[in-house]
């Protein structure tokens, strides 16, 4: 199997509307410059055309990213409302589960509580309900395990533990979209590369897109 070119990575990873728009706009600018050159335009004119086109494309990109982030924000609010409505519908079951969890935490040894904190920090603990984590956090503090309490709270904050709707299938997909539509310093896009996030600047994309092959 041949080595994947940067252009192939670029086109495969440009999954958002702003990213796809950037590639199409660069291709359109290159085509306009090629046509102008065919008509005999001098280098000064071509340079101005490229510079003005670049600025226009970056403005469009920034606006498109803002629009997408706002769209995702609204959809995330809907997912939050759906999650909370579903949680309240099953509130009695949740209260029972939390009472059981609280009794279990009170019965844990210090070593077991420390082990839970280590597991949560490593991402292997099963607890996801923020109320469950608050119970563990309170128990750590009650036992005087201040260091473990601080570690747990820091990791909870880092993982947005108080926003469990961000971890539903819909919520997780929306959070990824929000991440992919972040502004890139200096102008550019974030790429979705088989689960990992990469980036490409305007200049990277400009160099990668040949004049001969149209953008897909």
C-alpha positions as CSV (number, residue, x, y, z in Angstrom):
1,X,0.0,0.0,0.0
2,X,1.4,3.4,-1.0
3,X,2.1,6.2,1.4
4,X,-0.9,8.5,2.1
5,X,-0.2,11.9,0.7
6,X,-0.9,15.0,2.8
7,X,-3.6,16.0,0.3
8,X,-5.4,12.7,0.9
9,X,-5.2,13.2,4.7
10,X,-6.5,16.8,4.2
11,X,-9.5,15.8,2.1
12,X,-10.3,12.8,4.4
13,X,-9.9,14.8,7.6
14,X,-11.9,17.9,6.5
15,X,-15.2,16.6,7.8
16,X,-16.8,19.9,8.9
17,X,-18.6,22.4,6.7
18,X,-16.0,25.1,7.3
19,X,-13.1,22.8,6.6
20,X,-14.7,21.6,3.3
21,X,-15.4,25.2,2.4
22,X,-11.8,26.2,2.9
23,X,-10.6,23.5,0.5
24,X,-13.1,24.4,-2.1
25,X,-12.4,28.1,-1.8
26,X,-8.7,27.6,-2.1
27,X,-9.3,25.4,-5.2
28,X,-11.5,28.2,-6.7
29,X,-8.8,30.8,-6.0
30,X,-6.1,28.7,-7.6
31,X,-8.4,28.2,-10.7
32,X,-9.0,32.0,-10.9
33,X,-5.3,32.6,-10.7
34,X,-4.6,30.0,-13.4
35,X,-7.2,31.6,-15.7
36,X,-5.8,35.0,-15.1
37,X,-2.3,33.8,-15.9
38,X,-3.6,32.2,-19.1
39,X,-5.0,35.6,-20.1
40,X,-1.5,37.1,-19.6
41,X,-1.8,38.7,-16.1
42,X,1.5,39.8,-14.7
43,X,3.0,38.6,-11.4
44,X,2.0,41.8,-9.5
45,X,-1.7,41.2,-10.4
46,X,-1.5,37.5,-9.5
47,X,0.1,38.3,-6.2
48,X,-2.6,40.8,-5.3
49,X,-5.3,38.4,-6.4
50,X,-3.8,35.7,-4.2
51,X,-3.4,38.0,-1.2
52,X,-6.9,39.4,-1.4
53,X,-8.4,36.0,-2.0
54,X,-6.5,34.6,1.0
55,X,-8.0,37.3,3.2
56,X,-11.5,36.7,1.9
57,X,-11.2,33.0,2.4
58,X,-10.0,33.3,6.0
59,X,-12.8,35.7,6.8
60,X,-15.3,33.2,5.3
61,X,-13.7,30.4,7.3
62,X,-13.8,32.3,10.6
63,X,-17.5,33.2,10.0
64,X,-18.4,29.6,9.1
65,X,-16.6,28.2,12.2
66,X,-18.5,30.7,14.4
67,X,-21.8,29.6,12.8
68,X,-21.1,25.9,13.2
69,X,-20.1,26.4,16.9
70,X,-23.3,28.2,17.5
71,X,-25.3,25.5,15.8
72,X,-23.6,22.8,17.8
73,X,-24.1,24.8,21.0
74,X,-27.9,24.9,20.4
75,X,-28.0,21.2,19.6
76,X,-26.0,20.5,22.8
77,X,-28.5,22.4,24.8
78,X,-31.3,20.2,23.3
79,X,-29.3,17.1,24.3
80,X,-28.8,18.5,27.8
81,X,-32.6,19.1,28.1
82,X,-33.3,15.6,26.8
83,X,-30.9,14.0,29.2
84,X,-32.2,15.9,32.2
85,X,-35.8,15.1,31.4
86,X,-34.9,11.4,31.1
87,X,-33.0,11.5,34.4
88,X,-36.0,13.2,36.2
89,X,-38.4,10.6,34.7
90,X,-36.3,7.8,36.4
91,X,-35.6,9.9,39.5
92,X,-36.8,7.3,42.0
93,X,-34.5,4.7,40.6
94,X,-31.6,7.1,40.6
95,X,-32.2,8.1,44.3
96,X,-32.3,4.4,45.2
97,X,-29.0,3.8,43.4
98,X,-27.3,6.8,44.9
99,X,-28.4,5.7,48.4
100,X,-26.9,2.3,47.8
101,X,-23.7,3.9,46.5
102,X,-23.4,6.2,49.5
103,X,-23.7,3.2,51.9
104,X,-21.1,1.4,49.9
105,X,-18.7,4.4,50.0
106,X,-19.1,4.7,53.7
107,X,-18.2,1.0,54.1
108,X,-15.1,1.3,52.0
109,X,-11.7,1.3,53.5
110,X,-9.3,4.2,52.9
111,X,-7.4,1.9,50.6
112,X,-10.5,1.2,48.6
113,X,-11.3,4.9,48.3
114,X,-7.8,5.6,47.2
115,X,-8.0,2.8,44.6
116,X,-11.2,4.3,43.3
117,X,-9.6,7.7,42.9
118,X,-6.7,6.1,41.1
119,X,-9.0,4.2,38.8
120,X,-11.1,7.3,38.0
121,X,-7.9,9.3,37.3
122,X,-6.8,6.5,34.9
123,X,-10.2,6.4,33.2
124,X,-11.0,2.9,34.3
125,X,-13.6,3.6,37.0
126,X,-17.2,2.9,36.0
127,X,-18.8,5.8,37.9
128,X,-20.1,8.5,35.5
129,X,-23.0,10.0,37.4
130,X,-21.7,13.3,38.9
131,X,-23.7,12.6,42.1
132,X,-21.9,9.3,42.6
133,X,-18.6,11.2,42.2
134,X,-19.7,13.9,44.6
135,X,-20.4,11.2,47.2
136,X,-16.9,9.7,46.8
137,X,-15.4,13.2,47.0
138,X,-17.3,13.9,50.2
139,X,-16.2,10.6,51.7
140,X,-12.6,11.3,50.9
141,X,-12.8,14.7,52.6
142,X,-14.6,13.2,55.6
143,X,-11.7,10.6,56.0
144,X,-9.1,13.4,55.8
145,X,-7.8,12.1,52.4
146,X,-7.2,15.7,51.2
147,X,-4.7,14.9,48.5
148,X,-7.0,12.2,46.9
149,X,-10.0,14.6,47.2
150,X,-8.0,17.3,45.3
151,X,-6.9,14.9,42.6
152,X,-10.5,13.6,42.1
153,X,-12.0,17.1,42.0
154,X,-9.4,18.2,39.5
155,X,-10.0,15.2,37.2
156,X,-13.8,15.7,37.5
157,X,-13.4,19.3,36.4
158,X,-11.1,18.3,33.5
159,X,-13.7,15.7,32.3
160,X,-16.7,18.0,32.8
161,X,-18.2,15.4,35.2
162,X,-21.0,17.8,36.0
163,X,-22.2,17.6,32.3
164,X,-23.0,13.9,31.8
165,X,-25.0,14.7,28.7
166,X,-21.7,15.4,26.9
167,X,-20.9,11.7,27.2
168,X,-24.1,10.3,25.6
169,X,-23.6,9.1,22.0
170,X,-25.2,12.3,20.7
171,X,-23.5,14.6,23.2
172,X,-20.0,13.1,22.6
173,X,-20.5,13.6,18.8
174,X,-21.5,17.2,19.3
175,X,-18.5,17.9,21.6
176,X,-16.2,16.5,18.9
177,X,-17.9,18.7,16.3
178,X,-17.4,21.7,18.6
179,X,-13.7,20.8,19.0
180,X,-13.2,20.4,15.2
181,X,-14.8,23.8,14.6
182,X,-12.4,25.7,16.9
183,X,-10.4,28.6,15.4
184,X,-6.8,27.7,14.5
185,X,-4.3,30.4,15.3
186,X,-3.2,32.2,12.1
187,X,-6.1,30.7,10.1
188,X,-6.6,27.0,9.3
189,X,-8.7,24.0,10.1
190,X,-8.7,21.0,12.5
191,X,-8.9,17.5,10.9
192,X,-10.6,14.4,12.0
193,X,-8.0,11.7,11.3
194,X,-9.4,8.3,12.3
195,X,-10.4,9.4,15.8
196,X,-7.4,11.7,16.3
197,X,-7.4,15.5,15.7
198,X,-4.8,17.0,13.4
199,X,-4.5,20.5,12.0
200,X,-3.7,22.2,8.7
201,X,-2.9,25.9,8.2
202,X,-4.0,27.8,5.1
203,X,-0.5,27.6,3.7
204,X,-0.5,23.8,4.3
205,X,-3.7,23.4,2.4
206,X,-2.6,25.8,-0.4
207,X,0.5,23.7,-1.0
208,X,-1.3,20.4,-0.8
209,X,-4.0,21.2,-3.3
210,X,-2.7,20.9,-6.9
211,X,-4.1,22.9,-9.7
212,X,-4.8,19.8,-11.8
213,X,-7.0,17.7,-9.5
214,X,-10.4,19.1,-8.4
215,X,-11.3,19.0,-4.7
216,X,-13.7,16.3,-3.9
